[in-house]
Amino acid sequence: MFSRSYTNLLDLANGNLSALDYGGSSGGGGGRPPRARRMQRTLTTPGTLAELDEERAGSVASDVQSSLASDRIIVVANTLPVRCERRSDGRGWNFSWDEDSLLLHLRDGLPEDMEVLYVGSLRVDVPAADQDDVAQALLDGFRCVPAFLPKDVSERFYHGFCKQTLWPLFHYMLPFTSDHRGLFDRSNWEAYVLANKLFSQRVIEVLNPDDDYIWIHDYHLLALPSFLRRRFNRLRIGFFLHSPFPSSELYRSLPVRDEILKSLLNCDLIGFHTFDYARHFLSCCSRMLGLEYQSKRGYIGLDYFGRTVGIKIMPVGINMAQLKSQLQLPDLERRVAELRKQFAGKTVLLGVDDMDIFKGINLKIDAFEQMLKIHPKWQGRAVLVQIANPRGGNGKDLEGLKAEIEESYTRINGQFGRPGYSPVELVNRTLSSVERMAYYTVAECVVVTAVRDGMNLIPYEYIVCRQGIPRKKDDSRSDEPKKKSMLVVSEFIGCSPSLSGAIRVNPWNIDTTAEAMNESIALSDNEKQLRHEKHYRYVSTHDVAYWSKSYIHDLERSCRDHFRRRCWGIGLGFGFRVVALDRNFKKLTVDSIVADYKKSNSRVILLDYDGTLVPQTTINRTPSETVVNIMNALCADKKNVVFIVSGRGKASLDKWFNSCPELGIAAEHGYFMRQTKDEQWQINNQCSEFGWKQMAEPVMNLYTEATDGSYIETKESALVWHHQDADPGFGSAQAKEMLDHLESVLANEPVSVKSGQQIVEVKPQGVNKGFVADKILSMLTENKRQADFVLCIGDDRSDEDMFEGIADIMKRSIVDPQTSLYACTVGQKPSKAKYYLDDTNEVLNMLEALADASEDVSSPEESEILSASEEA
């Protein structure tokens, strides 16, 4: 039975994240959950707790940069790095650190004075009556904050959405068979969102938004960044994905694909094990959200509404100190001696895997069988020891896998076995760390044939165990032999790129895997030693401490500008994002500009067309009657010089504004200009030869033919190649290639080749909207009418030249010293303009207000005086 709050999840998943005010629930009931009442909630911002209610969308972070001395990191994961069990007498609970948890070991790479706080769930169900005491004990003794999920939510969150949807998808399995329930279960997604919300509430209870770093781990908490960012706009958030990230062709099948991507983009730094996983994520952002990444000085970043979201590529390592201490355990040497006696005269190949459909255990055993067939010299000499750690789950896939492995095991041992020799040893139990390290020590080669895996640290552990512990100088035994090891690893696991001395295989190809196994044990000892030394150098220096230190360093760098920029949140639900802009960037208010407009006597108004006077999304680009009327009203004021400055051709603009006789037009970014309808078009460039078109057009045609969905726009002064309708990845790649090709072909021509928003344009040098602004203002100065009011409005990259052009006109004395300058972009986005308006409707409303102001201050007598002045 679902709790009362659970019924509102549809609102939550559809975008209304504030639909629920759920603080967590007891184990199975629908009542309000117990809060850790004794847990202190830390606040560093002025105000009361009531002011921090979740309904408030603005940032509560102060503008004061935090002190490094007080930095703290909150590590958030699905489960806490602690073991929890009820005492035998039933009175209370016992807690201990989970020494195998990665979350525990990452502390080794953090600064010594940095406090670490953990937030996550427990692996056991804690009754509602005990939750307060357990929470307080964990906070006091372990600096851990437990999140208690309702039983029904936990089931659908973890076993539902995480394991039935995300885990298979991230491991490249599409739910297209009846066994995998092809339909998307929205109730599981709603439970996933709710669980992430409950985690966010536990984080917020202990959060110091000015000083804390948040480090979120793995696919269980992909929605968490949205909840945290919505509350604290300047919060420093990092995320690391410990599983693979699928290619865009697979990921796009997820119905909530955009919600998850947008949530992750609320982080400051997103980490992946390999470049392949990062590349897939970036490809998804490009194809589904239209975002392109840039690489600068070795760092990869995505520009997302003025914020740069960093991409970190760093495989995790092992805990060297822990492994070395375990290698000195007294039981290890005895256990190694037992195994060496058991496998005397045999060459041991070792596999250590969870019993999982993605680990490729069946493929490994089949490849070993093939090796024995094609290399019979290993019959009776080579042994494959496969340790299969039991997994808690069951299902048709897993049961089928177990049956297949058992059948192969029986077949191979029956065919190649003999008294005292079993070619395959199957260990179906979880081994202790000492037992596992003993097997590592005696194995000549470790074989990993996973068909898809996040990182897999088994090869790292094996290399360290083969290295062992150096003997003491006073050890009387003979010189220590040189260490050697060999690895056969799947190319589909995260550690594969970092192990350059390993033999990489496609586990689906049984023959090549069999040959790799043979090669690994047949190589000379010298070759094995060299490969081992190379691997050990890498593993010993790139341990878990190195990984966490590197990640935190990049997270700090990614958050460096948080307190230097103005940030505010916009959007609802998973569409929420933070816009980060310069502190001087603000919204243009009608009252302020109208006041300056009325005081001025010589005004210049420069307006872009597409995206400024008409929406970019409209198909019919003809100006509305409202636009035409506003243009005529502004032009009727003799104090005004009004220009449309557009990249469109002069024919279209001439036709559309034929009823605006006094309107100036600058077409094709200013190559053609006219001040009024009655004047002839003027060319604002000394280049009147277009022989370069005969050189550029064949190149563009070549790429157009090769790029489906692209086309060439021919202007009088320019050629533009559009690829917005092409495949995003291929179109971008072709655009970069074309840019280099055209720059090479046109190197000696007086043209510039530039890339823009899904275009590549070739046009004469010196033609841009900045030149238009400069020319119009200079003409007024020459006519003794220095402008004392300048308004420029535009929405895209070409308009930035105009904004940049008027930014320093005061220094060049081509306007009045008291000039009111208004450079305004359309939309809240990074710009060289100092003002913004939200959309074309606001632009038209503002222009209409200026037109009304002209009518208010004008009179017949004033018009006559102005006319006479103009004639004089």
Secondary structure as UniProt FT lines:
FT   HELIX           5..8
FT   HELIX           9..13
FT   TURN            14..15
FT   TURN            17..18
FT   TURN            37..38
FT   HELIX           49..52
FT   TURN            54..55
FT   HELIX           68..70
FT   STRAND          72..79
FT   STRAND          82..86
FT   TURN            88..89
FT   STRAND          93..97
FT   TURN            99..100
FT   HELIX           102..105
FT   HELIX           106..109
FT   TURN            112..113
FT   STRAND          115..121
FT   HELIX           128..142
FT   STRAND          144..146
FT   HELIX           151..154
FT   HELIX           155..166
FT   HELIX           167..170
FT   TURN            171..172
FT   HELIX           178..180
FT   HELIX           186..205
FT   TURN            209..211
FT   STRAND          212..217
FT   HELIX           219..221
FT   TURN            222..223
FT   HELIX           224..231
FT   TURN            233..234
FT   STRAND          236..240
FT   HELIX           248..251
FT   TURN            252..253
FT   TURN            255..256
FT   HELIX           257..264
FT   TURN            265..266
FT   STRAND          269..272
FT   HELIX           275..289
FT   STRAND          293..296
FT   TURN            297..298
FT   STRAND          299..304
FT   TURN            305..306
FT   STRAND          307..313
FT   HELIX           320..326
FT   TURN            327..328
FT   HELIX           330..342
FT   TURN            343..345
FT   STRAND          347..354
FT   TURN            357..358
FT   HELIX           361..374
FT   HELIX           376..378
FT   TURN            379..381
FT   STRAND          382..389
FT   HELIX           396..416
FT   TURN            419..420
FT   STRAND          424..427
FT   HELIX           433..442
FT   STRAND          445..448
FT   HELIX           458..467
FT   TURN            473..474
FT   STRAND          486..490
FT   TURN            491..492
FT   TURN            494..495
FT   HELIX           496..498
FT   TURN            500..501
FT   STRAND          503..505
FT   TURN            507..508
FT   HELIX           510..522
FT   HELIX           525..541
FT   HELIX           544..558
FT   TURN            559..561
FT   HELIX           562..564
FT   STRAND          566..570
FT   HELIX           573..575
FT   STRAND          577..581
FT   TURN            583..584
FT   STRAND          586..587
FT   HELIX           590..599
FT   STRAND          603..607
FT   TURN            611..613
FT   TURN            616..617
FT   HELIX           625..636
FT   TURN            638..639
FT   STRAND          640..645
FT   HELIX           650..656
FT   TURN            657..659
FT   TURN            661..662
FT   STRAND          664..667
FT   HELIX           668..670
FT   STRAND          672..674
FT   TURN            677..678
FT   STRAND          682..683
FT   HELIX           692..706
FT   TURN            708..709
FT   STRAND          711..714
FT   STRAND          719..722
FT   TURN            724..725
FT   HELIX           728..745
FT   TURN            746..748
FT   STRAND          751..756
FT   TURN            757..758
FT   STRAND          759..764
FT   TURN            765..766
FT   HELIX           769..782
FT   TURN            783..784
FT   STRAND          787..794
FT   HELIX           797..807
FT   TURN            808..813
FT   STRAND          815..826
FT   STRAND          835..837
FT   HELIX           840..857
FT   HELIX           860..871
//
